[in-house]
Amino acid sequence: MAEKQTADNKPRSKGSGTAYVYEKLKAEILTLEIAPGSPLEETLLAQRFGMSRSPVREALVRLSADGLVSMLSNRSTLVAPIDLAQFPRYVEALDLYQRVCTRLAAMNRSENDLLAIEKHARAFEDACKTNDYLNMSASNRDFHVAIATAGGNPYFKQGYARMLDEGRRLLHMHFDYLSSSPEEALLTSEHADMIEAIRIKDTEKADQLAHAHTRQFHDRFMRFIQAKYLDGFDYSKSLLT
């Protein structure tokens, strides 16, 4: 962690201190450059970014609201851990949100909604071509949030967006596994198939494709866990069928 808290002299526009620290640390947490469970010391971060502790603390508060850091009662801050044992529960909830949001999008989407969904799908494809994991996870999130927006229910959208945000570090691990595995492919037709179901307003097909999309993520991530953590994971807790 020490090397991440050395001086950072990149130029910033006036008044953008909190936003700059927030975006920089968020990217490093999401890409696992800063490992889960690592301490984030305000004093060292202030030295690194060349600013007072106040904007650093504000950035940490924002990261805490995103679920990416934990601010403890003794005023210390840690990068939120990743509990792999909870992955089956996470993906079970993700599946429900994904299915209902995609189904609602097929029912309620407008032409402008379709354009937004297609825009983010293209951004994801472009990021895949360069193995840009950070933009892959960001554009994947934006693609699914655009689908939720098309569904027209702000409560489902808010919950779904939070699930997607919480899963971005898992996605980074997932993408890294896919890119290094000769048996797996980063790009599939799944997003395009979901868009087509939404376009023709086939709610049943949209539901089926959303479930299959979650299932593929689940199965691929389980293979990743088997490859990396074979001796330390209870596969019997996997619930998605």
FIDRENBA-857656 format. One record per residue: x, y, z of N, C-alpha, C in turn. Coordinates in steps of 0.2 Angstrom, whole numbers, padded with zeros to 4 digits. Example, Ala and Ser with C-alpha at 12.3 -4.5 7.8 and 13.67 -1.06 7.14 Angstrom:
0066	-0028	0039	0062	-0022	0039	0066	-0016	0039
0064	-0011	0035	0068	-0005	0036	0064	0000	0039
***
This chain:
0004	-0006	0000	0000	0000	0000	0004	0006	0000
0010	0006	0003	0015	0012	0003	0016	0015	-0003
0017	0011	-0009	0018	0014	-0015	0012	0018	-0018
0006	0017	-0015	0000	0020	-0018	-0001	0027	-0015
0003	0028	-0009	0002	0034	-0005	0008	0039	-0006
0012	0038	-0011	0017	0043	-0012	0015	0049	-0016
0019	0054	-0017	0017	0060	-0020	0013	0059	-0027
0008	0063	-0028	0004	0062	-0034	0004	0069	-0037
0008	0071	-0042	0008	0078	-0044	0004	0080	-0050
0000	0075	-0052	-0004	0077	-0058	-0008	0083	-0057
-0009	0087	-0063	-0013	0093	-0062	-0020	0092	-0061
-0023	0097	-0057	-0030	0097	-0055	-0033	0104	-0056
-0039	0104	-0059	-0042	0111	-0059	-0044	0113	-0052
-0044	0120	-0051	-0046	0123	-0045	-0053	0120	-0042
-0053	0118	-0036	-0059	0116	-0033	-0061	0109	-0034
-0057	0105	-0037	-0059	0099	-0039	-0055	0093	-0035
-0052	0096	-0029	-0048	0091	-0025	-0052	0085	-0023
-0058	0086	-0020	-0062	0080	-0017	-0063	0075	-0023
-0066	0078	-0029	-0068	0074	-0035	-0062	0070	-0037
-0056	0074	-0038	-0050	0070	-0040	-0048	0064	-0036
-0048	0065	-0029	-0046	0060	-0025	-0051	0054	-0025
-0057	0056	-0025	-0062	0051	-0026	-0062	0047	-0032
-0061	0050	-0038	-0060	0046	-0044	-0054	0042	-0044
-0049	0045	-0042	-0042	0041	-0042	-0042	0035	-0038
-0045	0036	-0031	-0045	0030	-0027	-0050	0025	-0029
-0056	0028	-0032	-0061	0023	-0034	-0058	0018	-0039
-0055	0021	-0044	-0052	0017	-0050	-0047	0012	-0047
-0043	0014	-0042	-0038	0010	-0039	-0041	0004	-0035
-0046	0006	-0032	-0050	0001	-0028	-0053	-0004	-0033
-0057	-0002	-0038	-0061	-0006	-0042	-0056	-0010	-0046
-0050	-0008	-0048	-0045	-0012	-0052	-0041	-0016	-0048
-0042	-0016	-0041	-0038	-0020	-0036	-0031	-0018	-0035
-0029	-0012	-0038	-0023	-0010	-0037	-0022	-0008	-0029
-0027	-0006	-0026	-0027	-0006	-0019	-0031	-0012	-0016
-0028	-0016	-0013	-0031	-0023	-0011	-0037	-0022	-0006
-0042	-0026	-0007	-0047	-0027	-0001	-0044	-0027	0006
-0046	-0023	0010	-0044	-0024	0017	-0038	-0019	0019
-0035	-0016	0013	-0030	-0011	0014	-0032	-0005	0018
-0027	-0002	0023	-0029	0004	0026	-0028	0010	0022
-0032	0015	0023	-0032	0021	0019	-0031	0027	0024
-0025	0029	0025	-0023	0034	0030	-0023	0041	0027
-0028	0045	0030	-0029	0052	0028	-0023	0056	0027
-0018	0055	0032	-0012	0059	0032	-0008	0058	0026
-0007	0051	0025	-0003	0049	0019	-0006	0051	0013
-0012	0050	0012	-0016	0052	0006	-0016	0059	0005
-0016	0063	0010	-0015	0070	0009	-0008	0072	0006
-0003	0069	0009	0003	0070	0006	0004	0068	-0001
0001	0062	-0002	0001	0059	-0009	-0002	0064	-0014
-0008	0067	-0012	-0011	0071	-0017	-0010	0079	-0016
-0005	0080	-0011	-0003	0087	-0011	-0009	0092	-0009
-0013	0090	-0004	-0018	0094	-0002	-0020	0093	0006
-0024	0096	0009	-0026	0096	0016	-0030	0089	0017
-0031	0087	0023	-0035	0081	0024	-0042	0082	0023
-0045	0088	0023	-0052	0089	0022	-0055	0086	0016
-0052	0088	0010	-0055	0085	0004	-0053	0077	0003
-0048	0075	0007	-0047	0068	0007	-0052	0064	0011
-0054	0067	0016	-0059	0064	0020	-0066	0064	0017
-0067	0070	0013	-0074	0070	0010	-0074	0065	0004
-0068	0063	0001	-0068	0058	-0004	-0069	0051	-0001
-0066	0050	0005	-0067	0044	0008	-0074	0043	0010
-0078	0048	0012	-0085	0048	0014	-0089	0046	0008
-0087	0048	0002	-0091	0047	-0004	-0089	0039	-0006
-0083	0037	-0005	-0082	0030	-0006	-0085	0025	-0001
-0086	0028	0005	-0090	0024	0010	-0097	0023	0008
-0100	0028	0005	-0107	0028	0003	-0108	0023	-0003
-0102	0023	-0007	-0102	0018	-0013	-0101	0011	-0010
-0100	0010	-0004	-0098	0003	-0002	-0091	0001	-0003
-0087	0005	-0005	-0080	0003	-0007	-0075	0004	-0001
-0076	0007	0004	-0072	0008	0010	-0076	0007	0016
-0073	0005	0021	-0077	0005	0028	-0073	0010	0033
-0077	0015	0035	-0075	0020	0040	-0076	0017	0047
-0071	0016	0051	-0072	0012	0057	-0073	0017	0063
-0075	0015	0069	-0077	0020	0074	-0070	0023	0077
-0064	0020	0076	-0058	0023	0078	-0055	0028	0073
-0059	0030	0068	-0058	0035	0063	-0053	0032	0058
-0051	0026	0058	-0047	0023	0053	-0052	0020	0047
-0049	0020	0041	-0053	0018	0035	-0049	0012	0032
-0053	0007	0030	-0051	0002	0026	-0054	0001	0020
-0051	-0002	0015	-0054	-0004	0008	-0059	-0010	0010
-0065	-0009	0008	-0070	-0014	0010	-0067	-0021	0007
-0068	-0026	0012	-0066	-0033	0010	-0071	-0036	0004
-0068	-0041	0001	-0072	-0045	-0004	-0074	-0052	0000
-0080	-0053	0002	-0081	-0060	0005	-0084	-0064	0000
-0079	-0069	-0003	-0081	-0073	-0008	-0086	-0078	-0006
-0087	-0080	0001	-0092	-0084	0003	-0099	-0082	0002
-0099	-0075	0001	-0106	-0072	0000	-0108	-0071	-0007
-0103	-0073	-0012	-0105	-0073	-0019	-0111	-0076	-0021
-0113	-0082	-0019	-0119	-0085	-0021	-0125	-0081	-0019
-0125	-0078	-0013	-0130	-0074	-0011	-0131	-0067	-0015
-0125	-0064	-0016	-0125	-0058	-0021	-0128	-0060	-0027
-0126	-0065	-0031	-0128	-0066	-0037	-0135	-0068	-0038
-0138	-0071	-0032	-0145	-0073	-0032	-0149	-0066	-0032
-0147	-0061	-0028	-0150	-0055	-0028	-0150	-0051	-0035
-0143	-0052	-0037	-0142	-0048	-0044	-0147	-0051	-0049
-0148	-0058	-0049	-0152	-0061	-0054	-0159	-0058	-0054
-0162	-0057	-0048	-0169	-0055	-0047	-0169	-0048	-0050
-0165	-0043	-0048	-0165	-0037	-0051	-0164	-0037	-0058
-0159	-0041	-0061	-0158	-0041	-0068	-0164	-0043	-0072
-0167	-0048	-0069	-0173	-0050	-0073	-0179	-0045	-0073
-0180	-0043	-0067	-0186	-0038	-0067	-0185	-0032	-0071
-0178	-0029	-0071	-0177	-0023	-0074	-0177	-0024	-0082
-0174	-0030	-0084	-0174	-0031	-0091	-0181	-0032	-0094
-0185	-0036	-0090	-0192	-0037	-0092	-0196	-0030	-0092
-0195	-0026	-0087	-0199	-0019	-0088	-0196	-0015	-0093
-0190	-0016	-0095	-0187	-0012	-0101	-0191	-0014	-0107
-0192	-0021	-0108	-0195	-0023	-0114	-0202	-0021	-0114
-0205	-0020	-0108	-0212	-0017	-0108	-0213	-0010	-0110
-0208	-0006	-0107	-0209	0001	-0107	-0204	0006	-0111
-0199	0003	-0114	-0194	0006	-0117	-0196	0011	-0122
-0193	0017	-0123	-0194	0021	-0129	-0188	0021	-0134
-0189	0024	-0139	-0183	0024	-0144	-0177	0027	-0141
-0178	0032	-0137	-0172	0036	-0134	-0169	0031	-0129
-0173	0027	-0126	-0170	0022	-0121	-0166	0017	-0125
-0168	0015	-0131	-0164	0010	-0135	-0158	0013	-0137
-0158	0019	-0139	-0152	0022	-0141	-0147	0023	-0136
-0149	0024	-0130	-0144	0024	-0124	-0141	0017	-0122
-0146	0012	-0123	-0143	0005	-0121	-0138	0003	-0126
-0140	0005	-0133	-0135	0003	-0138	-0128	0007	-0138
-0129	0013	-0136	-0123	0017	-0135	-0118	0014	-0130
-0121	0011	-0124	-0117	0008	-0119	-0114	0001	-0121
-0118	-0002	-0125	-0116	-0009	-0127	-0110	-0008	-0132
-0110	-0003	-0136	-0104	-0001	-0140	-0098	0000	-0136
-0099	0004	-0131	-0093	0006	-0127	-0090	0000	-0123
-0095	-0004	-0121	-0092	-0011	-0118	-0088	-0015	-0123
-0091	-0015	-0129	-0087	-0019	-0134	-0080	-0016	-0136
-0080	-0009	-0136	-0074	-0006	-0138	-0069	-0007	-0132
-0071	-0007	-0126	-0067	-0008	-0120	-0064	-0015	-0120
-0068	-0020	-0122	-0066	-0027	-0122	-0060	-0028	-0127
-0061	-0024	-0133	-0056	-0025	-0138	-0049	-0023	-0136
-0048	-0019	-0131	-0042	-0017	-0128	-0040	-0020	-0121
-0045	-0024	-0119	-0044	-0027	-0112	-0043	-0021	-0107
-0047	-0016	-0108	-0048	-0011	-0103	-0053	-0012	-0097
-0051	-0016	-0092	-0055	-0019	-0087	-0059	-0013	-0084
-0056	-0007	-0082	-0060	-0002	-0079	-0065	0000	-0083
-0064	0002	-0089	-0070	0004	-0094	-0074	-0001	-0095
-0072	-0008	-0095	-0077	-0013	-0096	-0082	-0014	-0091
-0079	-0013	-0084	-0084	-0014	-0079	-0089	-0007	-0079
-0086	-0002	-0080	-0090	0005	-0080	-0095	0004	-0086
-0093	0002	-0092	-0098	0002	-0097	-0103	-0003	-0097
-0101	-0009	-0094	-0106	-0014	-0092	-0111	-0012	-0087
-0109	-0008	-0082	-0113	-0005	-0077	-0118	-0001	-0081
-0115	0004	-0085	-0120	0009	-0088	-0125	0006	-0093
-0123	0000	-0096	-0127	-0003	-0100	-0133	-0006	-0096
-0132	-0009	-0091	-0137	-0012	-0087	-0142	-0007	-0083
-0138	-0001	-0081	-0142	0004	-0078	-0147	0008	-0084
-0144	0008	-0090	-0148	0011	-0095	-0155	0006	-0096
-0154	0000	-0096	-0159	-0005	-0096	-0164	-0003	-0090
-0162	-0003	-0084	-0166	-0001	-0079	-0170	0006	-0080
-0166	0010	-0082	-0169	0017	-0084	-0175	0016	-0089
-0174	0012	-0094	-0179	0011	-0098	-0185	0007	-0095
-0184	0004	-0090	-0190	0000	-0086	-0194	0005	-0083
-0192	0011	-0081	-0196	0016	-0078	-0198	0016	-0071
-0195	0011	-0067	-0196	0011	-0060	-0190	0013	-0056
-0190	0019	-0053	-0184	0021	-0050	-0181	0017	-0044
-0186	0014	-0041	-0184	0010	-0035	-0180	0004	-0037
-0182	0000	-0042	-0178	-0005	-0045	-0172	-0003	-0048
-0172	0003	-0051	-0166	0006	-0054	-0161	0007	-0049
-0163	0010	-0043	-0158	0012	-0038	-0155	0005	-0035
-0159	0000	-0033	-0157	-0006	-0030	-0152	-0010	-0035
-0154	-0010	-0041	-0150	-0013	-0047	-0143	-0010	-0047
-0143	-0003	-0048	-0137	0001	-0048	-0132	-0001	-0042
-0135	-0001	-0036	-0131	-0003	-0031	-0128	-0010	-0031
-0132	-0014	-0033	-0129	-0021	-0034	-0123	-0021	-0039
-0124	-0018	-0045	-0119	-0017	-0050	-0113	-0014	-0048
-0114	-0009	-0044	-0108	-0005	-0041	-0104	-0010	-0036
-0108	-0014	-0032	-0104	-0018	-0027	-0101	-0024	-0031
-0103	-0025	-0037	-0100	-0031	-0040	-0094	-0029	-0045
-0092	-0023	-0045	-0087	-0021	-0050	-0081	-0024	-0049
-0079	-0025	-0043	-0072	-0028	-0041	-0073	-0035	-0043
-0078	-0038	-0042	-0079	-0045	-0044	-0079	-0046	-0052
-0081	-0041	-0055	-0081	-0041	-0063	-0074	-0040	-0065
-0070	-0036	-0061	-0063	-0035	-0063	-0059	-0042	-0063
-0060	-0046	-0057	-0057	-0052	-0056	-0060	-0057	-0062
-0066	-0056	-0063	-0070	-0060	-0069	-0067	-0059	-0075
-0066	-0053	-0077	-0063	-0051	-0084	-0056	-0053	-0084
-0052	-0053	-0079	-0045	-0055	-0079	-0044	-0062	-0080
-0049	-0066	-0077	-0049	-0073	-0078	-0051	-0075	-0086
-0056	-0071	-0088	-0058	-0073	-0095	-0053	-0071	-0100
-0049	-0066	-0099	-0044	-0064	-0104	-0038	-0069	-0104
-0037	-0072	-0098	-0031	-0076	-0098	-0033	-0084	-0099
-0040	-0085	-0100	-0042	-0092	-0101	-0043	-0093	-0109
-0040	-0098	-0112	-0041	-0100	-0119	-0048	-0102	-0120
-0052	-0105	-0115	-0058	-0108	-0116	-0064	-0103	-0115
-0062	-0097	-0113	-0068	-0092	-0112	-0067	-0086	-0117
-0073	-0082	-0118	-0073	-0076	-0122	-0075	-0070	-0119
-0072	-0065	-0119	-0074	-0059	-0116	-0081	-0056	-0120
-0081	-0056	-0126	-0087	-0054	-0130	-0091	-0060	-0132
-0097	-0059	-0130	-0102	-0064	-0133	-0108	-0060	-0136
-0113	-0064	-0138	-0119	-0060	-0141	-0124	-0058	-0136
-0123	-0059	-0129	-0128	-0059	-0124	-0131	-0052	-0124
-0127	-0047	-0124	-0129	-0040	-0124	-0134	-0038	-0130
-0131	-0040	-0136	-0135	-0039	-0142	-0142	-0043	-0142
-0142	-0049	-0139	-0148	-0053	-0139	-0153	-0049	-0134
-0150	-0047	-0128	-0155	-0043	-0124	-0158	-0037	-0127
-0154	-0033	-0131	-0156	-0027	-0134	-0161	-0029	-0139
-0161	-0034	-0143	-0166	-0036	-0148	-0172	-0038	-0144
-0172	-0042	-0139	-0178	-0043	-0135	-0182	-0037	-0133
-0178	-0032	-0130	-0181	-0026	-0128	-0183	-0022	-0134
-0180	-0022	-0139	-0182	-0019	-0145	-0189	-0021	-0148
-0190	-0028	-0148	-0196	-0030	-0150	-0201	-0031	-0145
-0200	-0029	-0139	-0204	-0029	-0133	-0207	-0036	-0131
-0202	-0041	-0132	-0203	-0048	-0130	-0201	-0049	-0122
-0206	-0048	-0118	-0204	-0048	-0111	-0202	-0055	-0108
-0205	-0060	-0111	-0203	-0067	-0109	-0196	-0068	-0111
-0194	-0067	-0117	-0187	-0068	-0120	-0182	-0063	-0116
-0184	-0057	-0114	-0180	-0053	-0111	-0178	-0056	-0104
-0184	-0058	-0101	-0183	-0061	-0094	-0178	-0067	-0094
-0179	-0072	-0099	-0175	-0078	-0100	-0168	-0076	-0101
-0167	-0071	-0106	-0160	-0069	-0107	-0156	-0066	-0101
-0160	-0062	-0098	-0157	-0059	-0092	-0155	-0064	-0087
-0159	-0069	-0086	-0157	-0074	-0081	-0151	-0078	-0084
-0151	-0080	-0090	-0145	-0083	-0093	-0139	-0079	-0093
-0140	-0072	-0093	-0134	-0068	-0093	-0131	-0068	-0086
-0135	-0068	-0081	-0133	-0069	-0074	-0130	-0076	-0073
-0133	-0081	-0075	-0131	-0088	-0074	-0124	-0088	-0077
-0123	-0085	-0083	-0116	-0086	-0086	-0111	-0083	-0082
-0112	-0077	-0079	-0108	-0073	-0075	-0106	-0078	-0069
-0112	-0081	-0066	-0111	-0085	-0060	-0106	-0091	-0061
-0108	-0094	-0067	-0104	-0100	-0069	-0097	-0099	-0070
-0095	-0093	-0074	-0088	-0091	-0075	-0085	-0090	-0069
-0088	-0086	-0065	-0085	-0084	-0058	-0083	-0090	-0054
-0088	-0095	-0054	-0087	-0101	-0050	-0081	-0104	-0053
-0080	-0104	-0059	-0074	-0108	-0062	-0067	-0104	-0060
-0068	-0097	-0060	-0062	-0093	-0058	-0061	-0095	-0050
-0066	-0095	-0046	-0064	-0097	-0039	-0061	-0104	-0038
-0064	-0108	-0042	-0061	-0115	-0042	-0054	-0115	-0044
-0052	-0111	-0049	-0045	-0111	-0051	-0040	-0107	-0046
-0043	-0102	-0042	-0039	-0098	-0038	-0039	-0100	-0031
-0045	-0102	-0029	-0046	-0104	-0022	-0049	-0111	-0020
-0047	-0115	-0024	-0050	-0122	-0024	-0051	-0125	-0017
-0046	-0123	-0012	-0046	-0127	-0005	-0050	-0123	0000
-0052	-0117	-0002	-0055	-0112	0003	-0062	-0110	0002
-0066	-0113	-0003	-0073	-0111	-0004	-0078	-0117	-0004
-0084	-0115	-0001	-0089	-0120	-0001	-0094	-0119	-0006
-0093	-0124	-0012	-0097	-0123	-0018	-0104	-0125	-0016
-0106	-0129	-0011	-0112	-0131	-0010	-0117	-0125	-0008
-0114	-0119	-0007	-0119	-0113	-0005	-0121	-0110	-0012
-0119	-0112	-0018	-0121	-0109	-0024	-0128	-0110	-0025
-0132	-0105	-0026	-0140	-0106	-0026	-0143	-0105	-0033
-0139	-0102	-0037	-0142	-0100	-0044	-0143	-0106	-0048
-0149	-0107	-0051	-0151	-0113	-0055	-0154	-0110	-0062
***
